Amino acid sequence: MAASVRRAFTIYELLLAFLIVGLTMLPLIGLFSAASDQAHLAADHTVTLGLSSQVAEELRVASWENRHFPDDVDREPQFGGADSIVEGRGRFFAAIEDTAQPAGRIKAGEDAGIVPELGPLYREVQNHRLTVEAKPYSAPDTGKLFDVSISFEWPDVKERVRETRFDVRLPHHMIAAMPPTSNRAEADRLIAVAFYGQNPGGTLAQLAQTRGADLEVLRALGDVSIISPALEATEEDHQKELAVREDEVKAAHGDYERARALSLLGRQLETRACMRMRVAEFLGPALATLAARFKPAALGQPPPPPEAYVEATRLIAYLPIDLDWDVCDGITAYREAMALPRQAMPMRVRNGILERGVSLAELLALTTGPDDLVLARTMLEDMVAFNDGRNPNLAAFARSELDRCRDVASLRATYEPATRLPGWNAFVQSVVPAVTAVLLSGQDPAQATSAAAPPPRSKPGSRARGNL
């Protein structure tokens, strides 16, 4: 049988074969490239989703545990603006590791943020920029909330700009309306309308000049006249909310439900105390001006009608008493929750309640008194005992707080936020002389003194210091 003969490929056939293979591989190479890009993009999206969740969780915890959170968001709804999240620049990632004492609380500027030493994490997010923005949102069924958008922007492997957005809603507790202090012209407009009607005939400065009035006295009196009725208007809403919380405490079945209800009640009282502190912080300078400079001639001729400012000024005398009530009731609610069995709430929740109770006890010692720290120290000692052998960081934190609370002077020197106490002190020092000066204007001194004494609240609550 004749042997078969194999024919060699020609160069043209080889070139044609390579061309066919190349044309076949080109879509596959593109497919692999696209798949690689998609994998990188998916990985980036996963990272930003995790980062966004961390920001959202921090905001949720702050809205629950930080009594000043709604105030802080109102003042700075953009949280510092767009910024990098590495090297401690972004506030949400300024500190992510508990590397500095006291252990148990991570503080920006002291504990480590996302630094090069962290290796892959730093390289992964060094070009990410974070933007967080909160906007008020209201609905009949949910009440007042914050709509918060959390956005990350970063360049992908091909230097194209990518972005993810994560939305969350947070509670926005009721606060008193404040004049727009960042816009003095708008504040003056509101005061002019309050004092001289819807068509006052000029700006507040022009009205003061034509009437021979002291502009700064008009502004101070106007701030009080706007804020005081707004503060009173919130009382009914707060009383309704407190009544709901108190009913929940009474109706609670079992230790877990009771612990939750007491914690919510304490939180509600904290929120109202925070509102009162903010009002005092704002009105301190205005009352100081009234105490030093108020007299009938300062209002010019013709002056604003007394009904535009006298009652509003008188009502401000309530605020120190009301703050004391709220702080005392809040501490009582938290201590009742802490007296429940340990299994009534998770360890993290119990520690959060302890910290909030300590914060209120510190506030009580620094504002309405008594000016000792027995309550705060008792709760901190409970925190040490509860965490000893369980959570060394929180036990160490509580011990460091005990040292900070060794006396009122030491606490006052380190109290945060720093603006609260000066604002409160300015308010307290000025409220009596300012209210007296306004009420004495053109009145019989005996009648004015009687009018200055605020009548008792219709629903005083527990408020008994003995309950603590």
C-alpha positions, 0 to 999 in steps of 0.5 A: 500500500502506497504511503500517504504524502503530507503536504506542507502549509504555505506561508499564505495559509499560515498567515490566513490561519493567524488572521482568523485566530486573531480575529476570533481572539479580539472579541475575547480579549475585549470581553476579558478586558471588560470583565476585568473593568467590571470586576474592578468597578464591582470591587470599588462599589463594594468598598464604597458601599461598606464605607457608606454603611459605616458613615450611616451607622455613625450618624445613626449612633450619633442621632441616638446617643449624642444629645447635641446631634440635631443642633450640630446638623442644623448648624453644619448640614454639609459636615465640612464639605467634600474631602479625602478620607485618608490622613485624618482629613475626613471627619468620619474617618479621622480616627478608626483605631483606638490607639491613644488613651483613654481606651474605649473612645476613639477621638479625632486628632488623637487616635489613628485614621487611615494612614499609609501604615495600614497598607492595602486599605490606604491604597484602596481609598486614598483617592476617594472623596466623601460628601455628606449632606443633610436636608430637613424632611417632613411628612405627616406620618413620620414627623420631622427627619433629616434626609442624608445623602452619602456620596463617594467619588473616585477615579477607576483604573482608567481614570474615569470618575465614578460615584456612588450614593447612599441615602439614609433618614435620621430623626430630627427632634423638635427645636425652638425657632432661632433668628437667622444669626448668619444673616443679620439683615434677615433677623432684623427684618423679622424683628422689624415686623414683630415690633412695627407690623408687616409694613414697618417702613424701613429696615430695623437700622433705619427705624432705630435711627428715625425713632432715636432708638438704640439699635443693639437694644432693639436687636437684643429685645427682638431676639428674645421676642422671637425665640421665647414664643417659639420655645413656648410653642414647642412645650405642647408638642414635647408634653404630648411626646413625653406623655406617649413615652410615659404611657409606653413605660407604664404599658411595658411587659417584661424587662426588655420592653421596659428598658427600651421604653425608659431609654426612649423617655430619657432620650426625649428629655435629653433632647428637650434639655439640649434645646434649652441649652441651645436657647441659653447659648444663643440668648446670653449675649442678648440678655447681657445687652438688655441688662446693661443698656435697657431703659425706656428711652432706648426704645425710641419714640414711638416705641414698640408696643409692650405686648410685642416684648414684655410677656416674651421676656418674662417667659424666658425666666422659666428656662433654668427651672425647665432645664433642671426638670428635664435633666433630673427626669432624664437621669431618673429614667436612665437610672431606672433602666439601669436597675433592671436585670442585666439580661434586659438589654444588650451590653452595648445598649447598657453602656450607651445608657450609662454614658448618657446618664453620666453626661446628664449628671455632669450637665446637672453639676455644671448648670443647675446644681447641686454642684457636686459629681456624686451622681456622675461618679456613681454611674461611672463606678457602675460602668467600671464594675459592669465592664471589668473583665468583659470590655477592658477598653470601656472599663479603662474609659470609665476610670479615666472619666472618674478622674475627669470628674474628681471635682467640678473644676476639673470637669469644667476645664474639659467639658465639651462642647466648649461653647455650652457652659459660657453660653449658659453662664452668660444667660444665667447671669443676665436673665434676672437683671434683663427681665427685671429691667424690661418689666420695670419699664414704665410700670409700678415696681411692685407690679413688675416684680409680681409679673416677673415671677413665673407661675407653676407649669401645668404639668411639672412631672416628677422633678423631685431631686429626691427621686434621684 
